[in-house]
Amino acid sequence: MAAFKTTVGFVEEPELGNKGVVFTVNKDDDIVGHLMVGKASLHWFEKNAKNKANKVTWDTLIEFLKTQPAATVSRP
């Protein structure tokens, strides 16, 4: 089974603002991509992409997640 590892890189401002937070996602010590979380949407950048990303609004993400099976977890 693949081992996923995620690191968090914070932008200059501590609040999300317009720039957001970037999560780097690794699988088996290789970068899979980067998830940029902003106040209005999320962007997924493939491993070597710099200017092209898949964009999802928060409303779209919430509707998608509602269709997924429920899991029993503790909220942070």
C-alpha positions, -999 to +999 in steps of 0.1 A: +000+000+000+013+035-009+024+057+020+009+092+017+027+122+034+014+157+035+032+188+045+018+223+050+035+255+037+021+287+051+019+318+030+034+351+042+002+361+061-011+339+089-047+344+078-059+329+045-066+362+029-064+360-009-033+338-010-044+308+010-026+278+024-006+253+003-005+215+011+021+195-006+010+159-010+036+131-013+031+094-021+060+070-015+084+100-010+074+115-044+054+147-048+019+140-062+008+176-063-001+207-043-035+217-029-040+254-025-069+263-001-082+298-003-112+316+011-133+311-020-120+279-036-095+251-038-069+246-065-052+213-073-018+216-091-003+184-105+033+177-096+051+200-121+022+224-130+028+260-122+000+279-140-027+253-146-048+239-118-081+222-113-104+246-094-133+236-071-155+260-052-164+253-016-200+248-025-191+222-051-167+204-027-194+204+001-220+189-023-194+162-035-185+153+001-221+149+011-224+121-015-195+101+001-200+074+027-200+087+063-171+078+085-167+079+123-139+103+132-132+129+159-132+165+149-101+185+158 
